[in-house]
Every structure is written in structure tokens, then in C-alpha cells.
Amino acid sequence: MHLLNILMKTKMDRFQYSIIYAVLRQDTTERISVGIVIIDGSEITVKYSDNKLYALKYLFPKTKYEFISRAVRGLPNNNSIKSKRDIDYLSRYSNNLITFSPLQTINLEPTEENKQWLFENYVEPLHLDAAYHEPNATTFEAMREAESDGMNDVASLDMSSIEAMEKSMG
């Protein structure tokens, strides 16, 4: 009986996930990940990227963008994904706008931090956030300084070779 408990615990200490994609071009299978469905035992979590959904506005005609945006944003609230079977079906079904990857298993302890890690690694990397937000005050100040004459006293780099560049850096 002890071995069975160990096997059951091992099986439960893993996530399953499916990535939600917006299909850019069906003929080339070009797509962009916009969300993720994470299964932790009987709990199903759906997370999506507001930034990527917003970016789709510039890649699709208005009606298609609105369909994708509404469909993905509605997933966490409308209980359309209730089981692994639903995800299996969605991974085989394609409406040429949204697709789901087949369920994958990853050996991670089921924690909120690991759910966030999955989201950031498969859907919205942290560095992507910088592309959608204005620079902070320090960055603006550095940009203004670089554009102004305040940078005139900075020595130029000798780029003729690595050694010359290192020497010119001081």
C-alpha cells in the first residue's frame, strides 16, 4: 500500500498544460501563444496575456480580432473547459483562428509560483512587458541625456578590434 501512495503522490505532483494560440496564417501554421490552460489535479486554471491579445488588434481584421479576444478572455469565466477531455477535443478542433496544443505534462510541484512560471515561459515572458509600457522617469532622463549635448564629453569607442575597443573603454 505504501508504494501505491508514493505513485499517487508522484502523479499528483505534476502539472498538465495546453497552450492557447491565435493562428496568424493557417497555410503556414504561423501562430502566437496568447494563453495557457493549466491542470492541477481537478483544478483547471486559464491564464491569458492582455498584452498579446491587444497586439492582435494590429494583426487581424476587426471582426476576427474581436472574436479571438472575446473567446480567449471569456475562457476563465464561462466554464467551457471542465475536464481534460474538453482540452483534448479543443486540441483537435480548429476554427482557423484559435487552437490549443495537446496536453503536455511537466514535472513541477503544483504551486502558484510554478503556474506563473509556466505562464511566463510559454505565453508572456517578463521582458515582453517592457514592449507595451512607457519607460520610467530614469530611462527618459537617460534618453534625453543621450540625445542632448550632455554626451559630448564621453569618449568614443574604437571599434577597429576587440582589443582596441577594450582599450578605448578605459
C-alpha positions in Angstrom: 0.0 0.0 0.0 2.9 2.3 0.7 4.1 2.1 -2.9 0.7 3.0 -4.2 0.6 6.1 -2.1 4.1 7.1 -3.4 2.9 6.5 -7.0 -0.3 8.5 -6.4 1.7 11.4 -4.9 4.2 11.4 -7.7 1.4 11.5 -10.3 -0.3 14.5 -8.5 2.9 16.5 -8.2 2.8 17.3 -11.9 1.0 19.9 -13.9 -0.6 19.4 -17.3 -1.0 22.3 -19.6 -2.2 23.3 -23.0 -1.1 26.4 -24.8 -3.8 28.6 -26.4 -2.7 30.0 -29.8 -4.1 32.7 -32.1 -3.5 31.4 -35.7 -1.9 34.1 -37.8 -1.7 32.1 -41.1 -3.4 28.8 -41.4 -1.4 27.8 -44.5 1.9 28.1 -42.7 0.7 27.2 -39.2 2.1 30.6 -38.1 0.7 31.3 -34.6 1.2 33.3 -31.4 0.7 32.0 -27.9 -2.0 34.1 -26.1 -2.9 31.9 -23.1 -2.5 28.7 -21.2 -4.7 26.1 -19.6 -3.1 24.6 -16.5 -4.5 21.4 -14.9 -3.5 20.7 -11.2 -5.4 17.6 -10.2 -9.1 18.6 -10.6 -8.4 22.3 -10.7 -8.3 24.0 -14.1 -6.8 27.4 -14.5 -6.9 29.6 -17.6 -4.5 32.5 -17.9 -4.1 34.8 -20.9 -1.9 37.7 -22.0 -3.7 41.0 -22.2 -0.6 42.4 -24.0 -0.6 39.8 -26.7 -4.4 40.0 -27.2 -4.0 43.7 -27.6 -1.3 43.3 -30.1 -3.5 41.0 -32.2 -5.6 44.1 -32.9 -2.9 45.1 -35.4 -2.6 41.7 -37.0 -6.2 40.8 -37.7 -9.2 42.4 -39.3 -11.5 43.9 -36.6 -14.2 41.1 -36.6 -11.6 38.3 -36.3 -9.7 40.2 -33.6 -12.9 40.8 -31.6 -13.8 37.1 -31.9 -10.4 35.9 -30.7 -10.3 38.5 -27.9 -13.8 37.7 -26.6 -13.2 33.9 -26.9 -9.9 33.9 -25.0 -10.9 36.4 -22.4 -14.1 34.5 -21.8 -12.5 31.1 -21.1 -11.7 31.7 -17.4 -15.4 32.7 -16.7 -17.6 30.6 -18.9 -16.7 27.1 -17.7 -16.2 25.9 -21.2 -13.2 23.9 -20.1 -14.3 21.5 -17.4 -12.1 18.5 -18.0 -9.0 17.1 -19.7 -11.4 15.7 -22.3 -12.5 19.2 -23.2 -8.9 20.2 -23.8 -8.2 17.0 -25.9 -11.2 18.0 -28.0 -10.1 21.6 -28.4 -6.6 20.5 -29.4 -8.0 18.5 -32.3 -10.6 21.1 -33.3 -9.5 24.2 -35.1 -11.6 27.1 -36.2 -8.6 28.6 -38.1 -8.4 31.4 -35.5 -7.8 29.8 -32.1 -6.0 26.4 -31.5 -5.0 24.6 -28.3 -1.9 22.4 -28.1 -2.3 18.8 -27.0 -2.0 18.4 -23.2 1.6 18.2 -22.0 2.8 17.0 -18.6 5.6 18.8 -16.8 7.2 17.6 -13.6 6.7 20.6 -11.4 5.3 20.8 -7.9 1.8 22.2 -8.2 2.2 25.7 -6.7 1.0 29.2 -7.7 4.6 30.2 -8.4 5.0 27.3 -10.8 1.7 28.2 -12.6 3.1 31.7 -13.0 6.4 30.2 -14.3 4.5 28.2 -16.9 2.6 31.3 -18.0 5.8 33.5 -18.2 7.8 30.8 -20.1 5.1 29.7 -22.6 2.9 32.8 -23.0 4.2 36.1 -21.8 7.9 36.4 -20.9 8.6 39.2 -18.4 10.7 41.1 -20.9 7.7 41.3 -23.2 6.1 43.6 -20.6 8.6 46.3 -21.5 7.5 46.4 -25.1 4.0 47.6 -24.0 4.7 50.2 -21.4 6.3 53.6 -21.3 9.8 53.9 -20.0 10.2 55.1 -16.4 11.5 58.5 -15.4 15.1 57.3 -15.1 15.0 55.8 -18.6 13.5 59.0 -20.0 16.2 61.1 -18.3 19.0 58.9 -19.8 17.4 59.1 -23.3 17.2 62.9 -23.1 20.8 63.0 -22.0 21.9 60.8 -24.8 20.1 63.0 -27.3 21.4 66.2 -25.9 24.9 67.7 -25.9 25.4 66.2 -22.4 27.0 63.1 -24.0 29.6 65.1 -25.9 32.3 64.6 -23.2 32.0 60.8 -23.5 35.0 59.3 -25.3 34.1 57.4 -28.5 34.8 53.7 -28.7 37.5 52.4 -31.1 35.6 49.6 -32.8 38.5 48.5 -35.1 39.2 45.4 -33.0 38.2 43.9 -29.7 41.5 44.9 -28.1 41.1 48.5 -29.4 37.5 48.7 -28.1 38.6 47.4 -24.6 41.5 49.9 -24.5 39.2 52.8 -25.5 36.8 51.9 -22.7 39.5 52.7 -20.2 
